[in-house]
Amino acid sequence: MQDNQIDLLFPSRAIESLRDIRGEKWQNFIDSLVGLDPINPDVIAFVLMMVKMGGCASCQSDSFRAMRGCILCSSTTIKRYKGTDQALIDQYSEAKKDVSKYMNEV
């Protein structure tokens, strides 16, 4: 296990660790999220995107993915993504719409 912590979903504290995995556009995007409050809608949208992409909802505490830790799992998810950096950012934009819609309903 990476840091003796098992998270149920992708933790916002892991966002910065994904910065140098892809190109400059991705790095700038991650830089815009680092330092924001975890309850900021932009951070929540990123967490939602990672939960969907990484399959966090189906992760079990005794699974290989969980034992590796969220940072390694999410890094692998982003590295294996076949699309462009812009396509990843577009997925984030969709997640942001979902978060906005939910917050307006509550």
Secondary structure, DSSP 8 states (H G I E B T S, - for coil): --SS---SS--GGGGGGGGGGS-HHHHHHHHHHTTS-TTSHHHHHHHHHHHHHHTGGG--TTSHHHHH-HHHHHHHHHHH--S-HHHHHHHHHHHHHHHHHHHHH-
